[in-house]
Amino acid sequence: MVVHRSLVIFAIVALMAPVISSATEYVVGSGDGWNLGVKYDEWAKDKQFFVGDTLVFKYKAGSHNVYKVTGDQFKSCTVPSNNSLGSFTGNDTINLATAGTKWYICGIKGHCDGGMKLKITVLDAAPAPAPSAATTLFAKATGVHVLLGVIFAIAALITA
Ligand SMILES: [Cu+2]
């Protein structure tokens, strides 16, 4: 019975894996969080952001904040008069709802100039109309997961 149960769980996990991996939560700056002395262009350069992903800005509440800004405000480190992100809790989550370039800065005096500025490009989650190498790979990966799930489900039934 122990084997039977673990096989069923494996089958469910194998079937669910492509669904689970479709949206990603990114902690900005990873372990360094949202702080001075972190190179956010370095952090962002090897990442691909898609609509549906989330950014989490982690910092000591009161020490920093996060403003969504325009490209011009980003360049000049201009803090907008409105706070478009709601309250600053030190664990600020932003849902990437639309595709395009997004800019974020810390609004504490001198912090944006000190490097607390993040620029990312968000891509549409939907696959391109023309089949690309990436979508073909994804389709294959999904196929393998479904196949594995079916095989283990059958195996689970046989051993039951
Ligand atoms: Cu700051």
Backbone and ligand atoms as CSV (ligand in chain L), in Angstrom:
chain,resi,resn,atom,element,x,y,z
A,1,MET,N,N,0.820,-1.216,0.000
A,1,MET,CA,C,0.000,0.000,0.000
A,1,MET,C,C,0.854,1.267,0.000
A,2,VAL,N,N,2.021,1.203,0.660
A,2,VAL,CA,C,2.897,2.375,0.708
A,2,VAL,C,C,3.378,2.715,-0.706
A,3,VAL,N,N,3.785,1.679,-1.454
A,3,VAL,CA,C,4.258,1.878,-2.830
A,3,VAL,C,C,3.127,2.454,-3.680
A,4,HIS,N,N,1.957,1.877,-3.535
A,4,HIS,CA,C,0.779,2.311,-4.277
A,4,HIS,C,C,0.525,3.810,-4.093
A,5,ARG,N,N,0.525,4.267,-2.853
A,5,ARG,CA,C,0.245,5.677,-2.558
A,5,ARG,C,C,1.304,6.611,-3.134
A,6,SER,N,N,2.578,6.236,-2.988
A,6,SER,CA,C,3.650,7.106,-3.476
A,6,SER,C,C,3.610,7.205,-4.999
A,7,LEU,N,N,3.205,6.104,-5.643
A,7,LEU,CA,C,3.111,6.136,-7.112
A,7,LEU,C,C,1.992,7.076,-7.554
A,8,VAL,N,N,0.902,7.056,-6.852
A,8,VAL,CA,C,-0.217,7.941,-7.183
A,8,VAL,C,C,0.216,9.400,-7.015
A,9,ILE,N,N,0.919,9.672,-5.909
A,9,ILE,CA,C,1.392,11.043,-5.657
A,9,ILE,C,C,2.356,11.467,-6.757
A,10,PHE,N,N,3.259,10.546,-7.140
A,10,PHE,CA,C,4.217,10.862,-8.208
A,10,PHE,C,C,3.476,11.172,-9.507
A,11,ALA,N,N,2.455,10.384,-9.801
A,11,ALA,CA,C,1.685,10.576,-11.028
A,11,ALA,C,C,1.035,11.955,-11.040
A,12,ILE,N,N,0.477,12.352,-9.908
A,12,ILE,CA,C,-0.183,13.664,-9.809
A,12,ILE,C,C,0.845,14.782,-9.988
A,13,VAL,N,N,2.003,14.627,-9.329
A,13,VAL,CA,C,3.061,15.638,-9.428
A,13,VAL,C,C,3.550,15.750,-10.867
A,14,ALA,N,N,3.736,14.606,-11.527
A,14,ALA,CA,C,4.228,14.600,-12.904
A,14,ALA,C,C,3.241,15.310,-13.831
A,15,LEU,N,N,1.950,15.100,-13.583
A,15,LEU,CA,C,0.928,15.739,-14.410
A,15,LEU,C,C,0.843,17.234,-14.144
A,16,MET,N,N,1.070,17.623,-12.895
A,16,MET,CA,C,0.908,19.019,-12.499
A,16,MET,C,C,2.144,19.876,-12.769
A,17,ALA,N,N,3.320,19.255,-12.898
A,17,ALA,CA,C,4.581,19.998,-12.989
A,17,ALA,C,C,4.569,21.140,-14.009
A,18,PRO,N,N,4.083,20.903,-15.254
A,18,PRO,CA,C,4.114,22.018,-16.218
A,18,PRO,C,C,3.209,23.169,-15.796
A,19,VAL,N,N,2.104,22.870,-15.086
A,19,VAL,CA,C,1.177,23.910,-14.634
A,19,VAL,C,C,1.824,24.739,-13.532
A,20,ILE,N,N,2.453,24.037,-12.571
A,20,ILE,CA,C,3.083,24.701,-11.428
A,20,ILE,C,C,4.184,25.655,-11.893
A,21,SER,N,N,4.942,25.259,-12.908
A,21,SER,CA,C,6.099,26.051,-13.318
A,21,SER,C,C,5.735,27.200,-14.257
A,22,SER,N,N,4.440,27.424,-14.516
A,22,SER,CA,C,4.078,28.423,-15.525
A,22,SER,C,C,4.151,29.860,-14.997
A,23,ALA,N,N,4.018,30.079,-13.680
A,23,ALA,CA,C,4.149,31.428,-13.118
A,23,ALA,C,C,5.270,31.427,-12.094
A,24,THR,N,N,6.117,32.448,-12.167
A,24,THR,CA,C,7.293,32.490,-11.300
A,24,THR,C,C,7.235,33.706,-10.387
A,25,GLU,N,N,7.651,33.501,-9.139
A,25,GLU,CA,C,7.768,34.621,-8.202
A,25,GLU,C,C,9.246,34.955,-8.055
A,26,TYR,N,N,9.601,36.188,-8.343
A,26,TYR,CA,C,11.000,36.611,-8.260
A,26,TYR,C,C,11.196,37.527,-7.060
A,27,VAL,N,N,12.092,37.138,-6.164
A,27,VAL,CA,C,12.493,38.039,-5.084
A,27,VAL,C,C,13.580,38.937,-5.670
A,28,VAL,N,N,13.269,40.228,-5.786
A,28,VAL,CA,C,14.189,41.176,-6.420
A,28,VAL,C,C,15.504,41.212,-5.628
A,29,GLY,N,N,16.605,40.973,-6.331
A,29,GLY,CA,C,17.917,40.945,-5.689
A,29,GLY,C,C,18.222,39.612,-5.025
A,30,SER,N,N,17.326,38.642,-5.210
A,30,SER,CA,C,17.442,37.315,-4.577
A,30,SER,C,C,17.734,37.466,-3.086
A,31,GLY,N,N,18.793,36.854,-2.587
A,31,GLY,CA,C,19.111,36.873,-1.159
A,31,GLY,C,C,19.467,38.256,-0.617
A,32,ASP,N,N,19.906,39.155,-1.505
A,32,ASP,CA,C,20.268,40.513,-1.071
A,32,ASP,C,C,19.046,41.398,-0.872
A,33,GLY,N,N,17.939,41.020,-1.507
A,33,GLY,CA,C,16.719,41.797,-1.392
A,33,GLY,C,C,16.825,43.153,-2.067
A,34,TRP,N,N,15.998,44.080,-1.598
A,34,TRP,CA,C,15.917,45.440,-2.155
A,34,TRP,C,C,16.698,46.355,-1.227
A,35,ASN,N,N,17.954,46.577,-1.560
A,35,ASN,CA,C,18.862,47.313,-0.681
A,35,ASN,C,C,19.890,48.093,-1.488
A,36,LEU,N,N,20.627,48.945,-0.814
A,36,LEU,CA,C,21.754,49.637,-1.437
A,36,LEU,C,C,22.884,48.633,-1.640
A,37,GLY,N,N,23.685,48.861,-2.667
A,37,GLY,CA,C,24.855,48.020,-2.896
A,37,GLY,C,C,24.582,46.764,-3.689
A,38,VAL,N,N,23.386,46.680,-4.297
A,38,VAL,CA,C,23.061,45.512,-5.127
A,38,VAL,C,C,22.951,45.985,-6.576
A,39,LYS,N,N,23.549,45.210,-7.485
A,39,LYS,CA,C,23.488,45.583,-8.901
A,39,LYS,C,C,22.258,44.921,-9.532
A,40,TYR,N,N,21.182,45.700,-9.679
A,40,TYR,CA,C,19.927,45.122,-10.152
A,40,TYR,C,C,19.924,44.836,-11.650
A,41,ASP,N,N,20.769,45.550,-12.404
A,41,ASP,CA,C,20.868,45.205,-13.828
A,41,ASP,C,C,21.522,43.830,-13.987
A,42,GLU,N,N,22.493,43.543,-13.121
A,42,GLU,CA,C,23.139,42.220,-13.118
A,42,GLU,C,C,22.142,41.130,-12.727
A,43,TRP,N,N,21.326,41.442,-11.710
A,43,TRP,CA,C,20.340,40.472,-11.215
A,43,TRP,C,C,19.314,40.144,-12.305
A,44,ALA,N,N,18.898,41.168,-13.072
A,44,ALA,CA,C,17.798,40.997,-14.023
A,44,ALA,C,C,18.251,40.443,-15.372
A,45,LYS,N,N,19.534,40.587,-15.698
A,45,LYS,CA,C,19.944,40.360,-17.089
A,45,LYS,C,C,19.748,38.914,-17.589
A,46,ASP,N,N,19.837,37.923,-16.708
A,46,ASP,CA,C,19.688,36.530,-17.174
A,46,ASP,C,C,18.286,35.978,-16.887
A,47,LYS,N,N,17.328,36.868,-16.600
A,47,LYS,CA,C,15.968,36.406,-16.289
A,47,LYS,C,C,14.984,36.816,-17.371
A,48,GLN,N,N,14.014,35.934,-17.618
A,48,GLN,CA,C,12.941,36.257,-18.558
A,48,GLN,C,C,11.654,36.378,-17.783
A,49,PHE,N,N,11.067,37.548,-17.835
A,49,PHE,CA,C,9.833,37.804,-17.084
A,49,PHE,C,C,8.639,37.702,-18.026
A,50,PHE,N,N,7.597,37.021,-17.538
A,50,PHE,CA,C,6.385,36.851,-18.334
A,50,PHE,C,C,5.178,37.403,-17.591
A,51,VAL,N,N,4.159,37.780,-18.362
A,51,VAL,CA,C,2.893,38.214,-17.767
A,51,VAL,C,C,2.389,37.099,-16.847
A,52,GLY,N,N,2.015,37.465,-15.634
A,52,GLY,CA,C,1.560,36.465,-14.655
A,52,GLY,C,C,2.605,36.200,-13.576
A,53,ASP,N,N,3.871,36.517,-13.879
A,53,ASP,CA,C,4.922,36.395,-12.859
A,53,ASP,C,C,4.754,37.509,-11.822
A,54,THR,N,N,5.409,37.339,-10.679
A,54,THR,CA,C,5.358,38.386,-9.656
A,54,THR,C,C,6.760,38.777,-9.209
A,55,LEU,N,N,6.892,40.048,-8.827
A,55,LEU,CA,C,8.124,40.554,-8.215
A,55,LEU,C,C,7.841,40.773,-6.737
A,56,VAL,N,N,8.789,40.395,-5.882
A,56,VAL,CA,C,8.662,40.693,-4.457
A,56,VAL,C,C,9.859,41.538,-4.051
A,57,PHE,N,N,9.571,42.742,-3.565
A,57,PHE,CA,C,10.626,43.628,-3.062
A,57,PHE,C,C,10.709,43.427,-1.548
A,58,LYS,N,N,11.840,42.864,-1.093
A,58,LYS,CA,C,12.014,42.605,0.347
A,58,LYS,C,C,13.032,43.569,0.926
A,59,TYR,N,N,12.627,44.256,1.985
A,59,TYR,CA,C,13.514,45.230,2.646
A,59,TYR,C,C,13.000,45.490,4.055
A,60,LYS,N,N,13.840,46.132,4.869
A,60,LYS,CA,C,13.450,46.515,6.223
A,60,LYS,C,C,12.450,47.659,6.102
A,61,ALA,N,N,11.232,47.436,6.611
A,61,ALA,CA,C,10.176,48.449,6.488
A,61,ALA,C,C,10.650,49.780,7.055
A,62,GLY,N,N,10.439,50.852,6.299
A,62,GLY,CA,C,10.860,52.183,6.731
A,62,GLY,C,C,12.208,52.590,6.166
A,63,SER,N,N,13.051,51.612,5.824
A,63,SER,CA,C,14.380,51.922,5.293
A,63,SER,C,C,14.334,52.224,3.795
A,64,HIS,N,N,13.377,51.580,3.107
A,64,HIS,CA,C,13.264,51.745,1.655
A,64,HIS,C,C,11.792,51.777,1.272
A,65,ASN,N,N,11.547,51.962,-0.009
A,65,ASN,CA,C,10.203,51.841,-0.557
A,65,ASN,C,C,10.337,51.522,-2.039
A,66,VAL,N,N,9.208,51.395,-2.723
A,66,VAL,CA,C,9.245,51.041,-4.145
A,66,VAL,C,C,8.232,51.887,-4.907
A,67,TYR,N,N,8.697,52.554,-5.935
A,67,TYR,CA,C,7.805,53.293,-6.822
A,67,TYR,C,C,7.941,52.754,-8.238
A,68,LYS,N,N,6.807,52.577,-8.892
A,68,LYS,CA,C,6.797,52.254,-10.315
A,68,LYS,C,C,6.889,53.586,-11.039
A,69,VAL,N,N,7.847,53.700,-11.940
A,69,VAL,CA,C,8.087,54.985,-12.601
A,69,VAL,C,C,8.127,54.822,-14.116
A,70,THR,N,N,8.214,55.943,-14.810
A,70,THR,CA,C,8.361,55.929,-16.266
A,70,THR,C,C,9.846,55.825,-16.607
A,71,GLY,N,N,10.133,55.607,-17.887
A,71,GLY,CA,C,11.518,55.520,-18.328
A,71,GLY,C,C,12.295,56.796,-18.039
A,72,ASP,N,N,11.643,57.949,-18.224
A,72,ASP,CA,C,12.302,59.237,-17.967
A,72,ASP,C,C,12.571,59.429,-16.477
A,73,GLN,N,N,11.571,59.060,-15.660
A,73,GLN,CA,C,11.737,59.181,-14.203
A,73,GLN,C,C,12.848,58.246,-13.721
A,74,PHE,N,N,12.951,57.087,-14.361
A,74,PHE,CA,C,13.982,56.105,-14.028
A,74,PHE,C,C,15.368,56.696,-14.287
A,75,LYS,N,N,15.530,57.301,-15.471
A,75,LYS,CA,C,16.829,57.881,-15.858
A,75,LYS,C,C,17.243,58.992,-14.904
A,76,SER,N,N,16.275,59.846,-14.550
A,76,SER,CA,C,16.595,61.017,-13.727
A,76,SER,C,C,16.394,60.778,-12.230
A,77,CYS,N,N,15.967,59.550,-11.863
A,77,CYS,CA,C,15.674,59.219,-10.465
A,77,CYS,C,C,14.661,60.188,-9.855
A,78,THR,N,N,13.600,60.456,-10.604
A,78,THR,CA,C,12.534,61.329,-10.124
A,78,THR,C,C,11.447,60.492,-9.449
A,79,VAL,N,N,11.170,60.818,-8.178
A,79,VAL,CA,C,10.150,60.075,-7.428
A,79,VAL,C,C,8.778,60.668,-7.753
A,80,PRO,N,N,7.850,59.851,-8.237
A,80,PRO,CA,C,6.523,60.382,-8.567
A,80,PRO,C,C,5.780,60.812,-7.298
A,81,SER,N,N,4.848,61.754,-7.459
A,81,SER,CA,C,4.129,62.280,-6.289
A,81,SER,C,C,3.111,61.280,-5.750
A,82,ASN,N,N,2.660,60.349,-6.611
A,82,ASN,CA,C,1.716,59.329,-6.125
A,82,ASN,C,C,2.452,58.008,-5.899
A,83,ASN,N,N,1.918,57.204,-5.022
A,83,ASN,CA,C,2.479,55.877,-4.789
A,83,ASN,C,C,1.597,54.871,-5.493
A,84,SER,N,N,2.055,54.367,-6.609
A,84,SER,CA,C,1.218,53.480,-7.419
A,84,SER,C,C,1.261,52.038,-6.927
A,85,LEU,N,N,2.000,51.751,-5.887
A,85,LEU,CA,C,2.144,50.354,-5.455
A,85,LEU,C,C,1.444,50.056,-4.129
A,86,GLY,N,N,0.720,51.012,-3.569
A,86,GLY,CA,C,0.060,50.767,-2.295
A,86,GLY,C,C,1.008,50.980,-1.133
A,87,SER,N,N,0.780,50.276,-0.041
A,87,SER,CA,C,1.582,50.511,1.163
A,87,SER,C,C,2.969,49.873,1.041
A,88,PHE,N,N,3.916,50.438,1.753
A,88,PHE,CA,C,5.282,49.914,1.769
A,88,PHE,C,C,5.454,49.064,3.020
A,89,THR,N,N,5.441,47.752,2.838
A,89,THR,CA,C,5.467,46.852,3.989
A,89,THR,C,C,6.829,46.215,4.212
A,90,GLY,N,N,7.715,46.328,3.211
A,90,GLY,CA,C,8.980,45.603,3.285
A,90,GLY,C,C,8.879,44.233,2.657
A,91,ASN,N,N,7.668,43.925,2.172
A,91,ASN,CA,C,7.425,42.653,1.466
A,91,ASN,C,C,6.410,42.953,0.377
A,92,ASP,N,N,6.807,43.865,-0.523
A,92,ASP,CA,C,5.876,44.401,-1.513
A,92,ASP,C,C,5.840,43.517,-2.761
A,93,THR,N,N,4.659,42.989,-3.023
A,93,THR,CA,C,4.496,42.077,-4.159
A,93,THR,C,C,3.829,42.810,-5.316
A,94,ILE,N,N,4.428,42.651,-6.481
A,94,ILE,CA,C,3.891,43.294,-7.681
A,94,ILE,C,C,3.593,42.213,-8.706
A,95,ASN,N,N,2.344,42.175,-9.148
A,95,ASN,CA,C,1.955,41.245,-10.202
A,95,ASN,C,C,2.272,41.880,-11.557
A,96,LEU,N,N,3.009,41.158,-12.384
A,96,LEU,CA,C,3.343,41.662,-13.716
A,96,LEU,C,C,2.162,41.348,-14.632
A,97,ALA,N,N,1.245,42.309,-14.723
A,97,ALA,CA,C,-0.044,42.069,-15.390
A,97,ALA,C,C,0.006,42.338,-16.890
A,98,THR,N,N,0.932,43.173,-17.315
A,98,THR,CA,C,0.988,43.508,-18.745
A,98,THR,C,C,2.417,43.377,-19.267
A,99,ALA,N,N,2.524,43.166,-20.583
A,99,ALA,CA,C,3.839,43.068,-21.209
A,99,ALA,C,C,4.433,44.457,-21.396
A,100,GLY,N,N,5.751,44.516,-21.565
A,100,GLY,CA,C,6.425,45.786,-21.817
A,100,GLY,C,C,7.553,46.030,-20.828
A,101,THR,N,N,8.190,47.195,-20.975
A,101,THR,CA,C,9.292,47.553,-20.081
A,101,THR,C,C,8.723,48.174,-18.808
A,102,LYS,N,N,9.246,47.743,-17.664
A,102,LYS,CA,C,8.790,48.267,-16.359
A,102,LYS,C,C,10.000,48.816,-15.611
A,103,TRP,N,N,9.768,49.937,-14.929
A,103,TRP,CA,C,10.841,50.571,-14.175
A,103,TRP,C,C,10.409,50.754,-12.729
A,104,TYR,N,N,11.301,50.461,-11.805
A,104,TYR,CA,C,11.022,50.633,-10.372
A,104,TYR,C,C,12.215,51.310,-9.713
A,105,ILE,N,N,11.940,52.194,-8.773
A,105,ILE,CA,C,13.021,52.846,-8.029
A,105,ILE,C,C,12.659,52.926,-6.546
A,106,CYS,N,N,13.701,53.120,-5.728
A,106,CYS,CA,C,13.471,53.436,-4.316
A,106,CYS,C,C,13.325,54.955,-4.227
A,107,GLY,N,N,12.312,55.392,-3.474
A,107,GLY,CA,C,12.024,56.818,-3.393
A,107,GLY,C,C,12.734,57.548,-2.258
A,108,ILE,N,N,13.532,56.834,-1.457
A,108,ILE,CA,C,14.276,57.498,-0.377
A,108,ILE,C,C,15.410,58.307,-1.013
A,109,LYS,N,N,15.582,59.530,-0.518
A,109,LYS,CA,C,16.559,60.459,-1.116
A,109,LYS,C,C,17.942,59.815,-1.281
A,110,GLY,N,N,18.424,59.833,-2.518
A,110,GLY,CA,C,19.762,59.332,-2.810
A,110,GLY,C,C,19.846,57.841,-3.117
A,111,HIS,N,N,18.805,57.090,-2.805
A,111,HIS,CA,C,18.881,55.642,-2.981
A,111,HIS,C,C,18.817,55.210,-4.448
A,112,CYS,N,N,17.989,55.887,-5.229
A,112,CYS,CA,C,17.916,55.549,-6.663
A,112,CYS,C,C,19.259,55.843,-7.324
A,113,ASP,N,N,19.809,57.026,-7.035
A,113,ASP,CA,C,21.138,57.375,-7.555
A,113,ASP,C,C,22.195,56.406,-7.033
A,114,GLY,N,N,21.951,55.855,-5.855
A,114,GLY,CA,C,22.874,54.894,-5.254
A,114,GLY,C,C,22.716,53.481,-5.805
A,115,GLY,N,N,21.809,53.300,-6.763
A,115,GLY,CA,C,21.699,52.003,-7.438
A,115,GLY,C,C,20.399,51.264,-7.206
A,116,MET,N,N,19.516,51.823,-6.373
A,116,MET,CA,C,18.247,51.116,-6.128
A,116,MET,C,C,17.246,51.434,-7.226
A,117,LYS,N,N,17.522,50.856,-8.397
A,117,LYS,CA,C,16.652,51.043,-9.552
A,117,LYS,C,C,16.647,49.766,-10.367
A,118,LEU,N,N,15.465,49.349,-10.756
A,118,LEU,CA,C,15.314,48.091,-11.490
A,118,LEU,C,C,14.519,48.308,-12.763
A,119,LYS,N,N,15.090,47.830,-13.865
A,119,LYS,CA,C,14.404,47.897,-15.156
A,119,LYS,C,C,14.245,46.469,-15.674
A,120,ILE,N,N,13.015,46.091,-16.008
A,120,ILE,CA,C,12.793,44.751,-16.569
A,120,ILE,C,C,11.903,44.842,-17.795
A,121,THR,N,N,11.965,43.800,-18.617
A,121,THR,CA,C,11.062,43.693,-19.759
A,121,THR,C,C,10.181,42.471,-19.551
A,122,VAL,N,N,8.870,42.688,-19.585
A,122,VAL,CA,C,7.905,41.607,-19.375
A,122,VAL,C,C,7.378,41.157,-20.733
A,123,LEU,N,N,7.458,39.845,-20.966
A,123,LEU,CA,C,7.001,39.271,-22.236
A,123,LEU,C,C,5.621,38.645,-22.068
A,124,ASP,N,N,4.863,38.612,-23.176
A,124,ASP,CA,C,3.565,37.943,-23.163
A,124,ASP,C,C,3.758,36.465,-22.875
A,125,ALA,N,N,2.879,35.913,-22.049
A,125,ALA,CA,C,2.991,34.495,-21.690
A,125,ALA,C,C,2.565,33.590,-22.833
A,126,ALA,N,N,1.691,34.089,-23.701
A,126,ALA,CA,C,1.178,33.263,-24.805
A,126,ALA,C,C,2.303,32.959,-25.785
A,127,PRO,N,N,2.372,31.721,-26.299
A,127,PRO,CA,C,3.415,31.370,-27.253
A,127,PRO,C,C,3.253,32.147,-28.560
A,128,ALA,N,N,4.361,32.383,-29.248
A,128,ALA,CA,C,4.327,33.090,-30.526
A,128,ALA,C,C,3.530,32.274,-31.546
A,129,PRO,N,N,2.863,32.946,-32.508
A,129,PRO,CA,C,2.065,32.225,-33.514
A,129,PRO,C,C,2.898,31.208,-34.300
A,130,ALA,N,N,4.107,31.599,-34.709
A,130,ALA,CA,C,4.989,30.674,-35.424
A,130,ALA,C,C,5.688,29.780,-34.392
A,131,PRO,N,N,5.699,28.450,-34.622
A,131,PRO,CA,C,6.327,27.572,-33.624
A,131,PRO,C,C,7.826,27.840,-33.525
A,132,SER,N,N,8.289,28.164,-32.344
A,132,SER,CA,C,9.710,28.413,-32.130
A,132,SER,C,C,10.328,27.189,-31.448
A,133,ALA,N,N,11.627,27.192,-31.328
A,133,ALA,CA,C,12.332,26.090,-30.666
A,133,ALA,C,C,11.853,25.952,-29.224
A,134,ALA,N,N,11.596,27.098,-28.583
A,134,ALA,CA,C,11.196,27.100,-27.176
A,134,ALA,C,C,9.825,26.445,-26.992
A,135,THR,N,N,8.857,26.808,-27.862
A,135,THR,CA,C,7.510,26.255,-27.704
A,135,THR,C,C,7.515,24.767,-28.038
A,136,THR,N,N,8.324,24.355,-29.020
A,136,THR,CA,C,8.423,22.943,-29.375
A,136,THR,C,C,8.975,22.156,-28.190
A,137,LEU,N,N,10.010,22.710,-27.556
A,137,LEU,CA,C,10.611,22.078,-26.372
A,137,LEU,C,C,9.581,21.954,-25.264
A,138,PHE,N,N,8.808,23.039,-25.069
A,138,PHE,CA,C,7.794,23.040,-24.018
A,138,PHE,C,C,6.749,21.969,-24.293
A,139,ALA,N,N,6.311,21.858,-25.542
A,139,ALA,CA,C,5.309,20.857,-25.915
A,139,ALA,C,C,5.847,19.455,-25.637
A,140,LYS,N,N,7.131,19.237,-25.976
A,140,LYS,CA,C,7.757,17.938,-25.723
A,140,LYS,C,C,7.815,17.651,-24.228
A,141,ALA,N,N,8.222,18.653,-23.463
A,141,ALA,CA,C,8.333,18.494,-22.009
A,141,ALA,C,C,6.971,18.155,-21.419
A,142,THR,N,N,5.922,18.845,-21.892
A,142,THR,CA,C,4.570,18.597,-21.406
A,142,THR,C,C,4.151,17.174,-21.762
A,143,GLY,N,N,4.449,16.764,-23.006
A,143,GLY,CA,C,4.127,15.409,-23.455
A,143,GLY,C,C,4.773,14.362,-22.573
A,144,VAL,N,N,6.035,14.549,-22.242
A,144,VAL,CA,C,6.773,13.608,-21.390
A,144,VAL,C,C,6.130,13.531,-20.007
A,145,HIS,N,N,5.740,14.698,-19.491
A,145,HIS,CA,C,5.120,14.719,-18.169
A,145,HIS,C,C,3.800,13.968,-18.160
A,146,VAL,N,N,2.984,14.180,-19.192
A,146,VAL,CA,C,1.688,13.498,-19.279
A,146,VAL,C,C,1.925,11.997,-19.407
A,147,LEU,N,N,2.879,11.612,-20.274
A,147,LEU,CA,C,3.206,10.201,-20.492
A,147,LEU,C,C,3.648,9.554,-19.179
A,148,LEU,N,N,4.557,10.235,-18.453
A,148,LEU,CA,C,5.030,9.723,-17.161
A,148,LEU,C,C,3.868,9.555,-16.187
A,149,GLY,N,N,2.993,10.533,-16.187
A,149,GLY,CA,C,1.840,10.513,-15.298
A,149,GLY,C,C,0.952,9.321,-15.590
A,150,VAL,N,N,0.684,9.075,-16.870
A,150,VAL,CA,C,-0.168,7.954,-17.283
A,150,VAL,C,C,0.495,6.633,-16.911
A,151,ILE,N,N,1.799,6.503,-17.194
A,151,ILE,CA,C,2.530,5.267,-16.894
A,151,ILE,C,C,2.467,4.962,-15.398
A,152,PHE,N,N,2.720,5.982,-14.587
A,152,PHE,CA,C,2.726,5.744,-13.131
A,152,PHE,C,C,1.321,5.528,-12.585
A,153,ALA,N,N,0.336,6.126,-13.219
A,153,ALA,CA,C,-1.046,5.909,-12.799
A,153,ALA,C,C,-1.435,4.449,-13.064
A,154,ILE,N,N,-1.036,3.934,-14.243
A,154,ILE,CA,C,-1.320,2.522,-14.598
A,154,ILE,C,C,-0.580,1.595,-13.635
A,155,ALA,N,N,0.714,1.929,-13.405
A,155,ALA,CA,C,1.532,1.133,-12.490
A,155,ALA,C,C,0.888,1.089,-11.099
A,156,ALA,N,N,0.346,2.247,-10.680
A,156,ALA,CA,C,-0.299,2.341,-9.372
A,156,ALA,C,C,-1.529,1.454,-9.307
A,157,LEU,N,N,-2.286,1.403,-10.400
A,157,LEU,CA,C,-3.506,0.590,-10.460
A,157,LEU,C,C,-3.151,-0.911,-10.407
A,158,ILE,N,N,-2.076,-1.270,-11.139
A,158,ILE,CA,C,-1.650,-2.683,-11.195
A,158,ILE,C,C,-1.199,-3.158,-9.822
A,159,THR,N,N,-0.420,-2.297,-9.125
A,159,THR,CA,C,0.118,-2.699,-7.827
A,159,THR,C,C,-0.931,-2.606,-6.719
A,160,ALA,N,N,-2.059,-1.954,-7.012
A,160,ALA,CA,C,-3.093,-1.789,-5.978
A,160,ALA,C,C,-3.729,-3.143,-5.594
L,1,CU,CU,CU,16.133,52.744,-0.579
